[in-house]
């Protein structure tokens, strides 16, 4: 049976290489080399994503800092109390929308993704992850606001079904400006990329790393699960199918219960490890900062850490990818900007808080230094195994707790991304029950592939598919930026009047 995993991995490797070569168009950096002496390549897509976060942060007057407290008040319902009689469309509440969105982002990108960033770019990559998380808050605000504003009832006979996301606001933004064809082309392009992202990062990466942690706790490469990725994939696919058949309400119910629980379990375990080494906290933070900007690392080390940090941050919080608006568009609200503030909290919770805990655990325990030379020489990447080793060095048996947490993270991410992919599929082929079901079966089948393939190939394919969503999405965000800014101004004035009256 060992041959099944190998057979699947060999064939998937070809697909991953093709996808990466198409998406990650790079330009060489003359005179800048990596540790192996090769000229470094700068993926243009990374610049595209980083520039968007920085632009929207400045363009909206540092909304991520100035209105952070307001965003917390919105998500706890402070401003909903006066709107009980207003007609609000939507299937889920604000908190459910945030939790469902987080269930798609607070996944193995926070555990295995951070470990991969440290494995590839060193601890310094973590600083760039955090900064991108902060800038990404502004991008997430813009796309969620547009997602709610331009949501639709795609089926006239089903007023209870709401669809939204970049497929719809890309089409409508350009239609409203009498440029119809571009909007439709970008919307179709996004939907195709979204399906690929759902299959890759939202499915295969999660299956791969949750299986890897199961192997870790069942004896490693010599254990009985070491060559049974296909079997684990089948079981996980069955569990995913049980939830996703029920649609967004079923997904939101599960996510709103799973995300807080799994987040607290992971944070408590992480903070315990950090507190056990509390005297090393300043040193760990200095290691992260110094290795991010250290002249000893050279320009190659600096750029390498920066590229990896930005790439892993986007993979983790999905700011600019357009995934979050798909679920936030189902929120019961008549104020698009208010839900934009709720969505803005996602990158902070995901990247700034949870990813930082993971990074400190890895750096503070020194786990990233163990076996680093061997992995680098082999040209391979460490993922969840690195995080597991860091926890295990302080908490005996922590790998078992982490295995459960990893499974919950992976599971919640997969059920949410199945919804994203389903909405993209029905946009392309119509709101049809059979089409929706066909995609869900297709989605579940790739769980088996993800569990059987190697991390390197899965990560390559996942990054290519997920990051490609940003190409059409960010074009639309730039076009609609003045519109969002006007909506924000009106909303702030409205809130100001309400607070004065109170």
KALINKA-V9453 format. One record per residue. N is the residue number from 1. RES is the residue in one small letter. PHI is phi in degrees with one decimal (* if undefined). Layout:
N;RES;PHI + N;RES;PHI
This chain:
1;x;* + 2;x;-60.1 + 3;x;-68.5 + 4;x;-65.1 + 5;x;-61.2 + 6;x;-65.0 + 7;x;-61.5 + 8;x;-63.9 + 9;x;-64.7 + 10;x;-61.6 + 11;x;-75.8 + 12;x;-69.9 + 13;x;-57.6 + 14;x;-64.7 + 15;x;-64.8 + 16;x;-61.6 + 17;x;-62.8 + 18;x;-64.7 + 19;x;-61.1 + 20;x;-66.7 + 21;x;-66.0 + 22;x;-77.0 + 23;x;-83.2 + 24;x;-88.3 + 25;x;-69.5 + 26;x;-123.2 + 27;x;-116.8 + 28;x;-71.2 + 29;x;-108.1 + 30;x;-56.6 + 31;x;83.5 + 32;x;-108.8 + 33;x;-122.1 + 34;x;-90.4 + 35;x;-63.3 + 36;x;-86.9 + 37;x;89.0 + 38;x;-84.4 + 39;x;-65.4 + 40;x;-77.4 + 41;x;-110.8 + 42;x;-105.7 + 43;x;-65.7 + 44;x;-65.0 + 45;x;-64.9 + 46;x;-66.3 + 47;x;-63.0 + 48;x;-56.5 + 49;x;-73.4 + 50;x;-64.2 + 51;x;-62.5 + 52;x;-63.4 + 53;x;-61.2 + 54;x;-67.0 + 55;x;-60.2 + 56;x;-68.2 + 57;x;-62.8 + 58;x;-74.9 + 59;x;-62.3 + 60;x;-98.3 + 61;x;65.6 + 62;x;53.7 + 63;x;-59.5 + 64;x;-67.1 + 65;x;-101.3 + 66;x;-64.6 + 67;x;-114.8 + 68;x;-63.5 + 69;x;-63.6 + 70;x;-64.2 + 71;x;-61.1 + 72;x;-64.1 + 73;x;-66.0 + 74;x;-65.7 + 75;x;-68.7 + 76;x;-88.0 + 77;x;88.8 + 78;x;-59.7 + 79;x;-95.6 + 80;x;-87.0 + 81;x;-64.4 + 82;x;-87.9 + 83;x;-115.0 + 84;x;-62.5 + 85;x;-92.2 + 86;x;-77.7 + 87;x;-81.3 + 88;x;-121.1 + 89;x;-85.0 + 90;x;131.0 + 91;x;-107.0 + 92;x;-132.8 + 93;x;-79.7 + 94;x;-60.5 + 95;x;-63.9 + 96;x;-62.1 + 97;x;-64.0 + 98;x;-64.0 + 99;x;-66.3 + 100;x;-66.5 + 101;x;-61.9 + 102;x;-65.9 + 103;x;-64.7 + 104;x;-85.2 + 105;x;-106.9 + 106;x;-78.5 + 107;x;-133.1 + 108;x;-75.1 + 109;x;-62.8 + 110;x;-80.9 + 111;x;-107.7 + 112;x;-77.4 + 113;x;-64.9 + 114;x;-64.6 + 115;x;-60.9 + 116;x;-63.8 + 117;x;-62.0 + 118;x;-67.9 + 119;x;-63.4 + 120;x;-88.5 + 121;x;-107.5 + 122;x;80.9 + 123;x;-56.7 + 124;x;-62.0 + 125;x;-62.0 + 126;x;-64.8 + 127;x;-61.0 + 128;x;-70.1 + 129;x;-61.4 + 130;x;-63.2 + 131;x;-61.7 + 132;x;-67.1 + 133;x;-63.8 + 134;x;-67.7 + 135;x;-66.4 + 136;x;-64.6 + 137;x;-59.8 + 138;x;-68.9 + 139;x;-62.2 + 140;x;-63.3 + 141;x;-58.6 + 142;x;-64.4 + 143;x;-71.1 + 144;x;-69.5 + 145;x;-57.2 + 146;x;-67.4 + 147;x;-60.2 + 148;x;-74.2 + 149;x;-65.2 + 150;x;-106.9 + 151;x;-71.4 + 152;x;-135.3 + 153;x;-104.1 + 154;x;-65.7 + 155;x;-112.4 + 156;x;-57.0 + 157;x;-86.3 + 158;x;-126.1 + 159;x;-68.4 + 160;x;-82.6 + 161;x;-98.7 + 162;x;-116.4 + 163;x;-128.6 + 164;x;-157.1 + 165;x;124.4 + 166;x;-56.6 + 167;x;-56.3 + 168;x;-86.3 + 169;x;-76.2 + 170;x;-65.0 + 171;x;-62.5 + 172;x;-74.3 + 173;x;-58.8 + 174;x;-76.9 + 175;x;-60.7 + 176;x;-65.4 + 177;x;-105.7 + 178;x;57.0 + 179;x;-126.8 + 180;x;-66.9 + 181;x;-65.4 + 182;x;-62.4 + 183;x;-60.9 + 184;x;-66.3 + 185;x;-64.5 + 186;x;-65.2 + 187;x;-64.3 + 188;x;-65.2 + 189;x;-60.4 + 190;x;-63.8 + 191;x;-59.9 + 192;x;-64.2 + 193;x;-63.9 + 194;x;-65.4 + 195;x;-61.8 + 196;x;-63.4 + 197;x;-64.6 + 198;x;-64.4 + 199;x;-71.1 + 200;x;-82.0 + 201;x;-66.6 + 202;x;-85.0 + 203;x;-140.0 + 204;x;-64.3 + 205;x;-61.9 + 206;x;-65.3 + 207;x;-63.0 + 208;x;-61.5 + 209;x;-79.3 + 210;x;-69.5 + 211;x;-66.8 + 212;x;-61.2 + 213;x;-69.1 + 214;x;-64.1 + 215;x;-62.3 + 216;x;-58.9 + 217;x;-93.8 + 218;x;-118.7 + 219;x;108.3 + 220;x;68.9 + 221;x;-64.0 + 222;x;-96.2 + 223;x;-77.0 + 224;x;-74.0 + 225;x;-96.7 + 226;x;-60.4 + 227;x;-116.9 + 228;x;-123.3 + 229;x;-61.3 + 230;x;-61.2 + 231;x;-70.5 + 232;x;-61.4 + 233;x;-60.3 + 234;x;-63.1 + 235;x;-66.9 + 236;x;-67.1 + 237;x;-60.7 + 238;x;-63.5 + 239;x;-67.0 + 240;x;-64.8 + 241;x;-60.4 + 242;x;-59.7 + 243;x;-91.0 + 244;x;-70.1 + 245;x;-62.4 + 246;x;-79.0 + 247;x;82.9 + 248;x;-63.4 + 249;x;-65.2 + 250;x;-65.6 + 251;x;-62.9 + 252;x;-63.8 + 253;x;-61.0 + 254;x;-66.6 + 255;x;-64.1 + 256;x;-66.7 + 257;x;-94.5 + 258;x;-70.7 + 259;x;-59.7 + 260;x;-60.9 + 261;x;-67.0 + 262;x;-67.9 + 263;x;-63.5 + 264;x;-68.0 + 265;x;-57.2 + 266;x;-67.8 + 267;x;-65.6 + 268;x;-62.3 + 269;x;-62.7 + 270;x;-65.7 + 271;x;-66.1 + 272;x;-63.0 + 273;x;-60.8 + 274;x;-64.5 + 275;x;-67.0 + 276;x;-66.2 + 277;x;-119.0 + 278;x;-58.8 + 279;x;-71.2 + 280;x;-95.4 + 281;x;-59.4 + 282;x;-57.2 + 283;x;-65.2 + 284;x;-66.2 + 285;x;-63.1 + 286;x;-65.9 + 287;x;-60.7 + 288;x;-62.3 + 289;x;-68.6 + 290;x;-65.7 + 291;x;-73.8 + 292;x;-78.4 + 293;x;-124.4 + 294;x;-66.6 + 295;x;-68.9 + 296;x;-63.4 + 297;x;-71.3 + 298;x;78.2 + 299;x;-65.0 + 300;x;-65.7 + 301;x;-64.8 + 302;x;-63.4 + 303;x;-67.5 + 304;x;-60.5 + 305;x;-63.8 + 306;x;-63.8 + 307;x;-62.2 + 308;x;-63.9 + 309;x;-60.9 + 310;x;-64.1 + 311;x;-62.9 + 312;x;-71.1 + 313;x;-65.1 + 314;x;-65.7 + 315;x;-61.5 + 316;x;-77.6 + 317;x;-100.9 + 318;x;63.0 + 319;x;-65.4 + 320;x;94.5 + 321;x;-82.7 + 322;x;90.2 + 323;x;-75.1 + 324;x;-58.4 + 325;x;-57.4 + 326;x;-64.3 + 327;x;-86.5 + 328;x;-65.3 + 329;x;-67.3 + 330;x;-92.1 + 331;x;-74.1 + 332;x;-77.5 + 333;x;-160.9 + 334;x;-116.0 + 335;x;-123.2 + 336;x;-55.4 + 337;x;-64.4 + 338;x;-62.0 + 339;x;-73.6 + 340;x;-60.9 + 341;x;-65.1 + 342;x;-63.3 + 343;x;-61.6 + 344;x;-61.0 + 345;x;-71.5 + 346;x;-55.5 + 347;x;-60.8 + 348;x;-66.2 + 349;x;-62.5 + 350;x;-71.4 + 351;x;-92.6 + 352;x;-74.7 + 353;x;-89.4 + 354;x;-70.0 + 355;x;-64.2 + 356;x;-67.2 + 357;x;-62.1 + 358;x;-59.2 + 359;x;-62.1 + 360;x;-64.5 + 361;x;-61.5 + 362;x;-67.5 + 363;x;-76.5 + 364;x;-67.5 + 365;x;-89.6 + 366;x;73.8 + 367;x;-63.1 + 368;x;-68.0 + 369;x;-85.5 + 370;x;-76.9 + 371;x;74.9 + 372;x;-61.7 + 373;x;-65.3 + 374;x;-65.5 + 375;x;-66.2 + 376;x;-64.2 + 377;x;-65.5 + 378;x;-81.1 + 379;x;70.7 + 380;x;-107.7 + 381;x;-119.5 + 382;x;-95.3 + 383;x;-119.2 + 384;x;-62.8 + 385;x;-60.8 + 386;x;-65.3 + 387;x;-63.0 + 388;x;-61.3 + 389;x;-63.9 + 390;x;-65.3 + 391;x;-65.0 + 392;x;-65.0 + 393;x;-68.7 + 394;x;-114.2 + 395;x;-113.8 + 396;x;-58.4 + 397;x;84.9 + 398;x;-63.4 + 399;x;-61.3 + 400;x;-73.2 + 401;x;-64.4 + 402;x;-65.7 + 403;x;-60.8 + 404;x;-65.2 + 405;x;-62.8 + 406;x;-59.9 + 407;x;-61.5 + 408;x;-65.7 + 409;x;-59.0 + 410;x;-62.7 + 411;x;-61.7 + 412;x;-64.7 + 413;x;-63.8 + 414;x;-67.0 + 415;x;-69.2 + 416;x;-71.5 + 417;x;-68.8 + 418;x;-64.1 + 419;x;-67.2 + 420;x;-59.3 + 421;x;-64.3 + 422;x;-64.4 + 423;x;-65.4 + 424;x;-66.4 + 425;x;-66.6 + 426;x;-70.1 + 427;x;-65.2 + 428;x;-73.4 + 429;x;-115.8 + 430;x;101.4 + 431;x;-73.3 + 432;x;-133.7 + 433;x;-60.2 + 434;x;-67.1 + 435;x;-64.4 + 436;x;-60.1 + 437;x;-65.4 + 438;x;-61.2 + 439;x;-63.9 + 440;x;-63.1 + 441;x;-66.9 + 442;x;-60.0 + 443;x;-60.1 + 444;x;-63.2 + 445;x;-65.1 + 446;x;-78.3 + 447;x;-61.0 + 448;x;-65.0 + 449;x;-63.2 + 450;x;-61.9 + 451;x;-70.1 + 452;x;-93.6 + 453;x;-82.0 + 454;x;-80.1 + 455;x;-59.5 + 456;x;-57.4 + 457;x;-70.1 + 458;x;-64.7 + 459;x;-65.2 + 460;x;-62.5 + 461;x;-66.8 + 462;x;-61.9 + 463;x;-60.7 + 464;x;-60.8 + 465;x;-71.8 + 466;x;-69.2 + 467;x;-68.6 + 468;x;-64.2 + 469;x;-62.7 + 470;x;-72.2 + 471;x;-62.9 + 472;x;-72.4 + 473;x;-63.0 + 474;x;-69.4 + 475;x;-57.7 + 476;x;-64.4 + 477;x;-63.9 + 478;x;-63.7 + 479;x;-61.5 + 480;x;-90.9 + 481;x;-56.3 + 482;x;-61.3 + 483;x;-63.7 + 484;x;-65.8 + 485;x;-64.2 + 486;x;-65.9 + 487;x;-62.2 + 488;x;-63.1 + 489;x;-62.9 + 490;x;-64.0 + 491;x;-65.4 + 492;x;-63.2 + 493;x;-65.1 + 494;x;-63.3 + 495;x;-64.4 + 496;x;-62.4 + 497;x;-64.8 + 498;x;-64.2 + 499;x;-69.9 + 500;x;-67.2 + 501;x;-66.2 + 502;x;-72.5
